[in-house]
Amino acid sequence: MMSVQLGSALSTGLIDDVGAGGAAWLRLTAGALILLAIARPPLRRVRRSDVAPLLGLGVATGLFTVFFLAALERIPLGTAVAIEFLGPLAVAAIRSPSRAALAWPALALAGVVLMTEPWTGATDPLGVLFAALAGIGWGCYILLTQKVGDRFDGIGALTLTIPVAAATAAIIGVPQALPGLRLEHIPLAIGLALLLPVLPFALEMMALRRMTATAFGTLMALEPAFGLLLGLIVLQQQPGILQLAGIALVIAAGAGAQRRGLRAAPEEPDALSPPAARAAPNSAPPR
């Protein structure tokens, strides 16, 4: 979580130079090249039925990366993370057998209202919209990661999905980036790619091998707090009392949504797929 939010905070300079889409494209392209250098794509294991989920996972990854960075152009990091987190919470609530689980996204939404203070008119509505779209993308990412994770195990399929994500981001990112792209942006993009997606995916895979998905998801509920902390330290974004109260509600909702969040493991997973990483609520346990 520290790596993810540090990478997000440090992306703001690149966003200023090449736009949110350009920053997403550069970061995902560098991440794809790094992953291809350290892992072989499991092409022989891919069945025809796997193609749509793999492509969908790559497209979802590319879209929520672009939308989240676009949100960072307009609203504070902690607020963007809290709004984005509504996506995984909605997935957890909808898939829960208990309708009472819908209370958790409602609690988180109340926290987001406190953070954005819409009654003041100070929050950028387009930034909120971009963060909400990123949350939808993250929710789709969770569902598709579970589907792909039922077929594979490991990080090899990231070498298939992250290039698709980079290609998706390129549609918006290349036209944005080219006018302002300079040679010094390349090492910056490589460093940001190590912070996200390369390092977090590897760490999350190791974590999921050692703990239940419910415990993992409960810890992941702290991610909005990490966003708030890194926004304060790196970007000097000072939260007020209402922002702190709002983030507390989002964290409480994220932790509460993990109750009964375990899921039976599939019987015979193949090797080499993305971890069920970042699939916080109701994510699949390690296989």
Solvent accessible surface area in square Angstrom, and as a share of the most:
residue,aa,sasa,rsa
1,M,55,0.24
2,M,91,0.41
3,S,13,0.08
4,V,7,0.04
5,Q,4,0.02
6,L,51,0.25
7,G,0,0.00
8,S,1,0.01
9,A,1,0.00
10,L,79,0.39
11,S,1,0.00
12,T,35,0.20
13,G,41,0.39
14,L,0,0.00
15,I,5,0.03
16,D,121,0.63
17,D,58,0.30
18,V,3,0.02
19,G,18,0.17
20,A,4,0.03
21,G,1,0.01
22,G,0,0.00
23,A,1,0.01
24,A,0,0.00
25,W,46,0.16
26,L,13,0.06
27,R,7,0.03
28,L,5,0.03
29,T,43,0.25
30,A,9,0.07
31,G,0,0.00
32,A,6,0.04
33,L,114,0.57
34,I,35,0.18
35,L,4,0.02
36,L,76,0.38
37,A,88,0.68
38,I,108,0.55
39,A,20,0.16
40,R,202,0.74
41,P,37,0.23
42,P,8,0.05
43,L,121,0.60
44,R,241,0.88
45,R,111,0.40
46,V,40,0.23
47,R,141,0.52
48,R,227,0.83
49,S,83,0.53
50,D,7,0.04
51,V,68,0.39
52,A,76,0.59
53,P,12,0.07
54,L,12,0.06
55,L,88,0.44
56,G,24,0.23
57,L,3,0.01
58,G,0,0.00
59,V,60,0.34
60,A,8,0.06
61,T,8,0.04
62,G,0,0.00
63,L,67,0.33
64,F,24,0.10
65,T,9,0.05
66,V,8,0.05
67,F,49,0.20
68,F,15,0.06
69,L,0,0.00
70,A,11,0.08
71,A,0,0.00
72,L,16,0.08
73,E,97,0.44
74,R,111,0.40
75,I,7,0.03
76,P,63,0.40
77,L,0,0.00
78,G,2,0.02
79,T,7,0.04
80,A,0,0.00
81,V,1,0.00
82,A,0,0.00
83,I,4,0.02
84,E,11,0.05
85,F,0,0.00
86,L,38,0.19
87,G,12,0.11
88,P,0,0.00
89,L,0,0.00
90,A,38,0.29
91,V,14,0.08
92,A,4,0.03
93,A,2,0.02
94,I,117,0.60
95,R,104,0.38
96,S,20,0.13
97,P,127,0.80
98,S,39,0.25
99,R,141,0.52
100,A,76,0.59
101,A,16,0.12
102,L,84,0.42
103,A,60,0.47
104,W,70,0.25
105,P,23,0.15
106,A,59,0.46
107,L,56,0.28
108,A,0,0.00
109,L,93,0.47
110,A,45,0.35
111,G,0,0.00
112,V,11,0.06
113,V,60,0.34
114,L,48,0.24
115,M,7,0.03
116,T,14,0.08
117,E,41,0.18
118,P,79,0.50
119,W,154,0.54
120,T,75,0.44
121,G,66,0.63
122,A,89,0.69
123,T,36,0.21
124,D,41,0.21
125,P,107,0.67
126,L,69,0.34
127,G,0,0.00
128,V,43,0.25
129,L,91,0.46
130,F,44,0.18
131,A,0,0.00
132,A,40,0.31
133,L,58,0.29
134,A,0,0.00
135,G,2,0.02
136,I,110,0.56
137,G,10,0.10
138,W,1,0.00
139,G,5,0.05
140,C,58,0.34
141,Y,5,0.02
142,I,0,0.00
143,L,79,0.39
144,L,41,0.21
145,T,0,0.00
146,Q,4,0.02
147,K,115,0.49
148,V,4,0.02
149,G,0,0.00
150,D,41,0.21
151,R,42,0.15
152,F,2,0.01
153,D,51,0.26
154,G,9,0.09
155,I,39,0.20
156,G,0,0.00
157,A,0,0.00
158,L,4,0.02
159,T,3,0.02
160,L,34,0.17
161,T,2,0.01
162,I,2,0.01
163,P,41,0.26
164,V,34,0.19
165,A,0,0.00
166,A,9,0.07
167,A,64,0.50
168,T,18,0.10
169,A,1,0.01
170,A,23,0.18
171,I,135,0.68
172,I,72,0.37
173,G,0,0.00
174,V,45,0.26
175,P,88,0.55
176,Q,83,0.37
177,A,0,0.00
178,L,107,0.53
179,P,117,0.74
180,G,22,0.21
181,L,55,0.27
182,R,117,0.43
183,L,153,0.76
184,E,99,0.44
185,H,4,0.02
186,I,73,0.37
187,P,84,0.53
188,L,72,0.36
189,A,3,0.03
190,I,77,0.39
191,G,33,0.31
192,L,4,0.02
193,A,0,0.00
194,L,82,0.41
195,L,36,0.18
196,L,27,0.13
197,P,6,0.04
198,V,18,0.10
199,L,77,0.38
200,P,4,0.03
201,F,7,0.03
202,A,32,0.25
203,L,85,0.42
204,E,15,0.07
205,M,30,0.13
206,M,81,0.36
207,A,32,0.25
208,L,5,0.03
209,R,135,0.49
210,R,183,0.67
211,M,54,0.24
212,T,69,0.40
213,A,1,0.01
214,T,35,0.20
215,A,42,0.32
216,F,9,0.04
217,G,0,0.00
218,T,53,0.31
219,L,90,0.45
220,M,6,0.03
221,A,1,0.00
222,L,70,0.35
223,E,1,0.00
224,P,0,0.00
225,A,32,0.24
226,F,49,0.21
227,G,0,0.00
228,L,28,0.14
229,L,80,0.40
230,L,8,0.04
231,G,1,0.01
232,L,64,0.32
233,I,106,0.54
234,V,44,0.25
235,L,43,0.21
236,Q,127,0.56
237,Q,53,0.23
238,Q,147,0.65
239,P,34,0.22
240,G,31,0.30
241,I,141,0.71
242,L,68,0.34
243,Q,32,0.14
244,L,82,0.41
245,A,42,0.33
246,G,0,0.00
247,I,11,0.05
248,A,55,0.43
249,L,55,0.27
250,V,0,0.00
251,I,35,0.18
252,A,48,0.37
253,A,0,0.00
254,G,0,0.00
255,A,36,0.28
256,G,10,0.10
257,A,12,0.10
258,Q,3,0.01
259,R,173,0.63
260,R,205,0.75
261,G,3,0.02
262,L,107,0.53
263,R,68,0.25
264,A,92,0.71
265,A,57,0.44
266,P,35,0.22
267,E,170,0.76
268,E,151,0.68
269,P,45,0.28
270,D,36,0.19
271,A,41,0.32
272,L,68,0.34
273,S,0,0.00
274,P,3,0.02
275,P,10,0.06
276,A,4,0.03
277,A,0,0.00
278,R,14,0.05
279,A,0,0.00
280,A,0,0.00
281,P,0,0.00
282,N,24,0.12
283,S,0,0.00
284,A,0,0.00
285,P,20,0.13
286,P,44,0.27
287,R,65,0.24
